């Protein structure tokens, strides 16, 4: 009974935390031809599963490394802005869609960063039970694959959702900054008034930067 309860908790964690991973897969692959898009999703997801397996086994050690989540947050902010910038350039210059392997690279880079929270949460719940950890990783596969397909269709119909998606990624980066054992304390010490607003402020900053870049690109 306890095992089933733990599996249920792990599934809920995956439902909540895998949403960002599905989002970045959808954003990175949305302009590829249908066949290449599916290949990018499956290859990216398979690579993500391997990354999660490796990260899960060292999750406890990762928790003790200062500034690790902070570094990941900065990388995720760059990915969020780059997704907007690349999309604007492709539409403005009428270029060919991004390559499948370029999309796979973006997917793996973002998934590596965002999976830290996922595997750490699962490792904490499983309390070192490798079988439960592996099951938790397997449960995340259909969530990421199916979720990315749905989100990709919505992005194709409503391009402005790209900005919202980038904002979600930036918000996640802000939460990672706050959760880091060192930067979280520093932000609370130096910016106590806006400590809780950091994720929202970063999301707004990325969306605004993407919008300004789009305006400059159109004028050019």
N, C-alpha and C positions, 0 to 999 in steps of 0.2 A: 504493500500500500504506500509506504514511504517512497519507494522507487517511482511509482506512478505519479505521485505528487511532485517529485523532483523533475520528472520528465515533463509534466505539465508546466512547471515553472520555467524550465529551459525553453519550451516551445513559446511561451509568452515573451520571453526575452528575445528570442529570434524574431518574432513578429514585430516587436518594437524596434530592435536595433538593426535588423536586416533591411528595413525600409530605405535607409540611406544608401546601402550598397546597391539595391535594386535601382534606385534613382540615378546613381552615377553611371551604371551600366546602360540605362536607357538614354541618358544624355550623351554618352560617348558614342553610341552606335546608331543614333536616330536617323542619320543621313546616309547610312550605308544602303546599298541594294539589299533586298529582302534576304537573299541567300547568305550574303556576307554578314548581314546583321545577326542572323541566327547563329552563324559560325562564331562571330565575335562574342555573342552572349554565352554560348556553351564553352568556348575556350577560356574566356575570362572567368566564368563561374568555376570551371575545373581548376584553373590556376588559383582562384580564391580559396577553394576548399583545401588545396595543398598548403597554401599560406596559413590558413586557420589551424590546420593540424599542427604545423610547426610552432605557430604562436601559442597554441593552447598548452603545449608541453613546457613552454618557458614562461607562461603567464605570471606565475608567482614571482619569478625573478624580475620580470618587466615592471612589476609594481614598485620595486625598490630602486629603480634607476631614475634619478632626478632629471628633469627636463626632457625625458623621452616623449611624453605626451605633448609637451609644448612644441618640440620639433615637428612632431607629426601634425599638430594643428597648423603650423606655418605652411607645411607642404599642402595640406588640404585647402587652405585659403588660396594658395597659388593655383591649385587644380580648379577650384570653383571659378576664379576669374578667367582662367585660360579657356574653360569650356565656353564661356560667354564670348570671349574675344575671338576664338577660332570660328565659332558659329557666325558671328557678324562678318568676318572676313570672307567666309565661304559664300554667304548670301550676297554680300556686296560686290564681290569680284566674280561671281558666277563660276566658282571653281568646281572641280570634280569633288565628289564626296570624299571624306577622309578615308585613309586606307584601313583595312580590317585590322592589320597588326598595330597600327597606330591607336585604334580604338581599344584593342586588347591591352596595350601598354598602359593607357590611361586608366582602364578598369582595374588592372592589377595594382597600379600605384595607389589609387584611391582606396581600393579594398584593403590593401595592406595597412594603411593609416586607420581606416574606420573600423577594422576588425579588432583593434586592440581592446576597445570597450566590450565588444561582444565576447571574445574569448576569456577576458578577465572575469566578466560576470558569470559565464558558464563554469569556469574553473572554480570560482568561489562557491557556487551552488553545489557542484559535484563533489567538492571536498577531496579532490585527488583521485576520484574514481575514473580511471581512463575509459572504461566502457561507457559511462554516462557522458563523458566529454565527446567521444566519437559520435554517439547517437545525437548529441546536440548539434554537432557540425553537420551531420547528414540531414537533420531536420531543416537546416537553413537552406539547403540546395533548392528545393521546389519554391520556397518563399522568394529567393533571389531571382530565379529564372522566370517564374510566372509574373512576379511583380514587375520585373524590368520590361516584359512584353507589354503589359497594360500601360505602364507609364510612358513607354516609347510611343504607343499609339496616341496617347493624349498630347504628348509634345509635338507630334506631327500635325495635329489638328489645331493646337493652341500654342504657337511659338512663344508667347509671353510667359508661359509656364517655365521656360528655360531660366528666366531670371529668378522665379520663385524657387526652382530647384537649386540654383547656385546659392541662393540665400539660405536654404536648408543646410547645404554643405558647410557654409560659413558659420552658421549657428552651431553646428556640430563641432567645428573647430574651436569656437569660443568655449563650449562646454569642456572640451579636452584641455584647454588652457587652465580653466578653473579646477579641473580634477587632478592636474599635475601636482605632485607633492611639493614642488618648489615654487612654480609660477603662481599657483593658486594662492599661496600664502603671501607672495609678493604683491599680487594684484589687490588682495584684501587689505594689505598694509598701506600701499601707496594710493589706491583708489577705492576707499571704503564706500564712498557715496554711489559709485556706479558698478560695484563688484558684481552684483547679480544681473546687471544689464549688459555685461560684456558680450555674451553670445548674440543678443539682439542688435547691439551696436555694430558688431562685425558683419552680421547679415546685411544690415542696411548699407554699410560701407561698401561691401562687394557689389551689391545691386546698383548703388549710385556710381561706383567706378565703372561698372559694365555699361551703364547708360551713357556716361560721359564719353567713354571710348567709342561707343556706337555713334554718337553725334559727331565726334571728330572724324570718324572713319567715313561717314556720309559726306561731310563737307570736303574731305580730301578727294 
